Amino acid sequence: MPKAVRISLANKCQLLFGAAVILIVTAALVVVGFRMEKLVRESEEDHVRRTARMWINDKIQLVDALKGDDPKTTLQFEPQITLKLIDDEDFDDVANQPEPQRDHFLTASIRMFQTTSAPDRFTAVHDGEGRKFHRYVLALRQHDLAPTSFEPDVDTTFLANPLEKVLLIQFPAQDVERKTVLNRIYIFVAGLVAMLLAIGAFWFITTRIILSPVRVLRDTAEKIAEGDTNIRSDINTGDEFEQLSDMFNTMVSTLNAKEQELRQSNKSLDLKLGELAQHNVALFEANKIKGEFLANVSHELRTPLHGIIGFAEVLEETLDAVSSPTSETLDKRRRYLNNIVISSRRLLDLINDLLDLAKIEAGRLELHVAPMPVEDTCEALVTLIRTEAEKAGIDVQMRVSRDIPMPNTDAGKVHQIVFNFLSNAIKFTPRGGTVTLRSQVVQYAGEDQLSISVTDTGPGIPAPEQEKIFDKFTQLDATVTKEHGGTGLGLTISRDLARFLQGRIELQSEEGHGATFSLVIPFELKSTSVPLMPDLVT
């Protein structure tokens, strides 16, 4: 979502340009104003100086300065210009006037003229009514009053030029103030008009020439953001804005084309996903058919095998009753029949494993839950495996606690799992070794569970290989497979059966120190679904 605009580009440009115009025009007019006021003052001073020169040239008739009420020290302020001439013999009288009547400006000017070569002095004063006057004092020296004649034989290099008289000119300042005020008014009005014209011109330029194309681009971008990708910007200014508009339209066209390509790709992907789903369904059906095929084939193979085993066993039992064959012949027959029985049982085990695997993968495995006597089950397992252990020279021991309660579980599945543990232990334990069957109560997740474990004194299982032995058709020792047979499905099926019993298989082993396989199951099966994979503890 775009951020809210705090101040528009138009207002920002107008504010910045307006402030710049005000500052620039104000600075320029201030300089002009100061210069004009200075020129007004200088013009008044020049006017006074010209008046004094007119007097020097005898163009102005003066009133006697010593006539009237003490004209040397008392100034009469009149609207017109007043000129007073003070002779050198009256300088002391002017300086010795009493304090209220003393003219300090005139006194200071006379003293300055007497001690320096300054020609004149100018100042401004106010009368008792607050009116402003300009006063000008001109020093008249001996050379200024002498006739302008030239005597070539007279050397004037060392002639003195003493102060002879002082001319005082006084005139009102109303004209100067009025001119100053008028100048300021003119400057203010001119500056205001100039600023308004500049701001108006800039507003017109920014609004019509700069901001109008920007607004067109902004409106076009907003409509494209709303989903209308067919709109295009139309700017015909003949400058960079038109180039930007063309590039923007090109970008939108490219974006539209990419969007169409993406839609086509999505459609193709949807078709591929549909085909993949169909293939998955076909694979599922094929897998289901495979499971059913294995189940049917296993069933068909088991029927004749049971007959073979049965007749072979009967034949083996009746051999001793036959008197005609020799002992050597009987030994051969007995050996052959024993091989038939062993091979038939191996084939039966293979078919049973395939059948169990097919049932597990098809989800058709059934549980027959009933109370299971732990001690009787363990004794039956030891009795069943003892013959094979004695042939291999392995001692089988049983340590079962007698106070273990009977769990409600499938005794057949427990028997199958533990028998697989015992069979593997007999295969991997060397002659003279020991295989121990234990059962005990353990704690797991805050509840009592039954643990049936088989410990051997075989070579052990390396840690990196402990997870692999639960994979399908996996055996770590190929020599054992050749000697005792096997498909590598025993532990895989045992793991899945333990899952159906809501239990797990635990493995503890170190290389060279034997291995312990444990089946841990609850005493009561819960109604919740079992986990997809059994727990494996190493």
Secondary structure, DSSP 8 states (H G I E B T S, - for coil): -----SS-HHHHHHHHHHHHHHHHHHHHHHHHHHHHHHHHHHHHHHHHHHHHHHHHTT-S----TTSSS-TTT-----SS-EEEEEEGGGHHHHHTS-TTT--HHHHHHHHHHHHS---EEEEEEE-TTS-EEEEEEEEEEHHHHS-----TTS--TT----EEEEEEEEEESHHHHHHHHHHHHHHHHHHHHHHHHHHHHHHHHIIIIIIHHHHHHHHHHHHHHTT-TT-------SSHHHHHHHHHHHHHHHHHHHHHHHHHHHHHHHHHHHHHHHHHHHHHHHHHHHHHHHHHHHHHHHHHHHHHHHHHHHHHHHGGG--SS-HHHHHHHHHHHHHHHHHHHHHHHHHHHHHHHHHHHHT------EE--HHHHHHHHHHHHHHHHHHHT-EEEEEE-TT----EE-HHHHHHHHHHHHHHHHHHS-TT-EEEEEEEEEEETTEEEEEEEEEE-S----GGGTTGGGSTT--S-HHHHHHH---S-HHHHHHHHHHHTT-EEEEEE-TTS-EEEEEEEESB--SS---SS--EE-
